[in-house]
Amino acid sequence: MSIIEKAIRNLDKNQDVGANSSNLSASQEEVVAAEPVSSAPQQPATSVVPEGVESEHGFINIPVSRLAALGMLSPSMPNSQIAEEYRGIKRPLLLNIDGKGATEVQHANLIMVASALPGEGKTFSAVNLALSIAMEQGKSVLFVDADVSKASAGALLGVPKDSVGLIDLLEDKTLGFRDVVLKTNIPNLRILPSGKLHQRATELLASDDMKSFMLELSQRYPDRIIVFDSPPLLLTTEARVLANFMGQIVFVVAAGKTSHEAVTDALQYIGNDTVVGMVLNRSNIKASARYGYGYGYGYGGRT
């Protein structure tokens, strides 16, 4: 039995537990960590430009205080519970990127955060993961809002609605990467917005231009990690297209909500050679009981 199969089986066993214990709103979700928290000394928090500083062209101020108020990770609070949880979640991802995992992973620095259906905490998890990795020394993060129909991650991070982004870059040959990427008040974090709504978004994402762009992102900057917030796998073809380009996928499952069938159906759209990590979200299970079933990690999208 594969590790993904075990994770799904354990998900079924704990559906009732998650349903009875979870009463949090989407903005207050807790994420079960991948592994026990290390006792090693923590690195200092990433410096942040003070909020309220006027934004320049191509620069935005991420509202870190508002994110913290929503229960999300904040660079100014490196020892919070959620910061510790994401240290565990990101660690196996970083090991694969550094070539220290169980096996070699192609394009390991391309990471997509996905879910089967809406409302499972995908965007919450994607933003927190990007912020957590940006706090690493010697790493930089490009966060891509690839949920092109909703752009909820961009709104959460303070990206203006009319910002050009990924879709514009694929459609307009006169635009370059520097024209669409946004610097932020978190020094190691850049954002690529989703761009304008487009009726041919799926075709643009499946194009040769997109493939070339993804390869360039993966290879040009070896210290850069690209985190994608994707649409739900079962609702849009865009997410299924994006999954084909990824080296690693973080698959978010909502405790007490996501069915076994939804998980297995969604995993069919992920290639067998892609590393998949499963995160159980919206869980109030105590730390002493949660490790070992909250996060499944392995290869292959089929069960």
C-alpha positions in Angstrom: 0.0 0.0 0.0 1.4 3.4 -1.0 1.9 6.2 1.5 -0.8 8.2 -0.3 -3.2 5.3 0.0 -2.5 5.1 3.7 -3.1 8.8 4.1 -6.5 8.5 2.4 -7.4 5.5 4.6 -6.5 7.4 7.7 -8.5 10.4 6.4 -11.6 8.1 6.3 -11.0 6.9 9.8 -10.8 10.4 11.2 -13.6 12.1 9.3 -15.9 12.0 12.3 -13.2 13.2 14.7 -12.4 16.2 12.4 -16.1 17.0 12.0 -16.8 17.0 15.7 -13.7 19.1 16.6 -13.6 21.6 13.8 -15.6 24.8 14.3 -13.1 27.3 12.9 -13.8 29.7 10.1 -11.8 29.6 6.8 -9.6 32.5 8.0 -8.7 30.6 11.3 -7.8 27.2 9.9 -5.1 25.2 11.6 -2.9 22.9 9.6 -1.6 19.6 10.8 2.2 19.6 10.5 4.2 17.1 8.5 6.5 16.1 11.3 7.3 16.9 14.9 8.6 20.4 15.5 12.4 20.5 15.7 14.0 21.7 18.9 16.8 23.4 17.0 17.1 27.2 17.5 14.9 29.2 15.2 16.3 31.6 12.7 15.6 35.3 13.2 12.4 36.7 11.6 12.6 38.1 8.1 12.7 41.9 8.2 9.6 43.6 6.8 9.3 47.1 5.5 6.9 49.0 7.8 3.3 49.0 6.7 2.0 52.3 5.5 5.0 53.0 3.3 3.7 54.3 -0.1 3.8 51.6 -2.8 6.0 52.1 -5.8 5.3 50.9 -9.3 5.8 47.1 -9.2 5.9 47.1 -5.4 3.2 46.2 -2.9 2.9 46.2 0.8 1.6 42.8 2.0 -0.7 43.5 5.0 1.1 41.3 7.5 -0.8 42.7 10.5 -4.1 41.8 8.8 -2.8 38.3 7.9 -1.8 37.8 11.5 -5.2 38.9 12.7 -6.8 36.2 10.4 -4.7 33.6 12.2 -2.1 33.3 9.4 1.7 33.2 9.5 3.4 36.5 10.1 7.2 37.1 9.7 7.1 39.2 12.8 5.9 36.2 14.9 8.4 33.5 13.9 7.6 31.3 17.0 3.8 31.2 16.7 2.0 27.9 16.5 1.2 28.2 12.9 4.8 29.1 12.1 6.0 25.9 13.8 3.4 23.9 11.8 4.6 25.2 8.5 8.2 24.5 9.4 7.2 20.9 9.5 5.3 21.1 6.2 8.0 22.8 4.3 10.9 20.7 5.5 10.4 17.7 3.2 9.7 20.0 0.3 13.0 21.9 0.9 14.9 18.6 1.2 13.7 17.5 -2.2 14.7 20.9 -3.7 18.2 20.6 -2.2 18.5 17.0 -3.6 18.5 15.5 -0.1 15.2 13.6 -0.4 14.7 9.9 -0.9 15.1 10.2 -4.7 15.8 12.9 -7.3 12.8 15.1 -8.1 12.6 16.9 -11.4 11.7 20.6 -11.1 11.4 20.2 -7.3 11.3 24.0 -6.9 7.9 24.1 -8.7 5.4 23.5 -5.9 1.6 23.6 -6.4 -0.9 23.9 -3.5 -4.1 22.1 -4.6 -7.3 20.7 -3.3 -10.2 18.6 -4.7 -12.9 21.2 -4.1 -13.3 24.8 -2.9 -13.4 25.8 0.7 -10.8 23.3 1.9 -8.1 25.9 2.9 -6.0 25.7 -0.2 -5.3 29.5 -0.6 -4.8 29.8 3.2 -2.2 27.0 3.0 -0.5 28.3 -0.2 0.0 31.8 1.3 1.3 30.5 4.6 3.7 28.1 2.8 5.1 30.9 0.7 5.5 33.2 3.7 7.2 30.4 5.7 9.7 29.6 2.9 10.5 33.3 2.5 11.7 33.2 6.1 14.4 30.7 5.1 18.0 32.0 4.8 19.4 31.7 1.3 16.0 31.2 -0.3 13.7 33.4 -2.3 10.0 32.8 -3.2 7.9 33.6 -6.2 4.2 33.2 -5.3 2.1 32.7 -8.4 -1.7 33.3 -8.1 -2.7 30.7 -10.6 -6.4 30.5 -9.6 -7.1 32.8 -12.5 -10.9 32.9 -12.1 -10.9 34.0 -8.4 -7.5 35.5 -7.6 -8.3 35.2 -3.9 -4.7 34.9 -2.9 -3.8 38.1 -4.6 -6.7 39.9 -2.8 -5.5 38.5 0.5 -1.9 39.7 -0.2 -3.0 43.2 -1.2 -2.5 42.9 -5.0 -4.6 45.5 -6.8 -7.4 44.1 -8.9 -6.2 45.6 -12.2 -2.7 44.2 -11.9 -1.3 42.5 -15.0 0.0 39.0 -14.4 0.4 35.4 -15.6 -2.4 35.4 -18.2 -1.3 38.7 -19.6 2.2 37.5 -19.9 1.1 34.4 -21.8 -1.1 36.4 -24.2 0.9 39.6 -24.8 4.2 38.9 -26.4 5.4 42.5 -25.7 5.3 41.8 -21.9 8.3 40.5 -20.0 8.6 38.9 -16.6 9.8 42.1 -15.1 6.6 43.8 -16.3 4.3 41.6 -14.3 6.2 40.5 -11.2 5.7 42.5 -8.0 8.2 43.1 -5.3 6.9 43.2 -1.7 7.8 44.5 1.7 9.0 41.0 2.6 12.5 41.0 1.0 12.6 37.4 -0.2 9.1 37.3 -1.6 7.8 38.2 -5.0 4.3 37.9 -6.4 3.1 37.1 -9.9 -0.6 38.0 -10.0 -3.2 36.0 -11.9 -3.8 38.8 -14.4 -7.1 39.5 -16.2 -9.9 37.1 -16.7 -9.7 35.3 -20.0 -12.0 32.9 -21.7 -9.1 30.9 -23.1 -7.2 30.7 -19.8 -6.9 26.9 -20.0 -5.4 27.0 -23.5 -3.0 29.7 -22.5 -1.9 27.6 -19.4 -1.5 24.5 -21.6 0.5 26.3 -24.3 4.1 25.8 -25.3 4.8 29.3 -24.0 3.6 28.3 -20.6 5.8 25.2 -20.6 8.9 27.3 -21.6 8.1 29.8 -19.0 7.8 27.2 -16.3 11.1 25.6 -17.3 12.8 28.9 -17.2 11.4 29.6 -13.7 12.6 26.3 -12.5 16.1 26.5 -14.0 17.1 30.1 -14.2 17.2 30.8 -10.4 18.3 27.8 -8.5 17.7 29.5 -5.1 14.2 30.5 -6.0 11.2 28.4 -5.0 7.9 28.9 -7.0 4.7 28.3 -5.0 1.5 28.2 -7.0 -2.0 28.6 -5.7 -4.1 26.6 -8.1 -7.9 26.2 -8.7 -9.6 23.1 -7.3 -8.7 20.0 -9.3 -12.3 18.7 -9.6 -13.8 22.0 -10.8 -11.4 23.4 -13.4 -9.2 22.1 -16.2 -6.6 24.8 -15.4 -5.5 23.0 -12.3 -5.1 19.7 -14.1 -3.0 21.4 -16.7 -0.8 23.1 -14.1 -0.3 19.8 -12.3 1.6 18.4 -15.3 4.3 21.0 -14.9 5.0 20.5 -11.2 7.7 18.7 -9.3 5.8 18.7 -6.0 2.2 19.1 -5.0 0.8 19.9 -1.5 -2.7 18.5 -1.5 -5.0 20.1 1.1 -7.8 18.0 2.7 -10.4 19.6 5.0 -11.0 17.5 8.2 -14.6 16.4 8.5 -15.5 17.8 5.0 -13.5 16.2 2.2 -14.8 12.8 1.2 -12.6 9.8 0.3 -14.1 9.8 -3.2 -13.2 13.5 -3.8 -9.6 12.9 -2.8 -9.2 9.8 -5.0 -10.9 11.4 -7.9 -8.7 14.5 -7.7 -5.5 12.5 -7.4 -6.2 10.9 -10.7 -5.2 14.1 -12.4 -1.7 14.1 -10.8 1.1 12.2 -12.6 2.7 9.2 -11.1 6.2 10.8 -11.0 5.0 13.8 -9.0 5.7 14.1 -5.3 2.4 14.6 -3.4 2.1 15.7 0.2 -1.3 15.6 1.9 -2.1 18.2 4.6 -5.1 17.7 6.9 -6.6 21.2 7.4 -9.1 22.6 9.9 -8.2 20.1 12.6 -8.2 20.7 16.3 -6.7 17.3 17.1 -4.1 17.6 19.9 -0.4 17.7 18.9 0.3 14.5 20.8 -2.2 12.6 18.6 -1.9 14.3 15.2 1.5 13.2 13.9 1.6 10.3 11.7 -1.8 10.6 10.0 -2.2 14.3 9.4 0.4 14.4 6.6 1.0 11.7 4.0 4.0 12.0 1.7 5.1 10.0 -1.3 5.1 9.6 -5.1 2.3 9.1 -7.5 -1.2 10.5 -8.0 -3.0 7.3 -8.5 -4.4 5.1 -5.7 
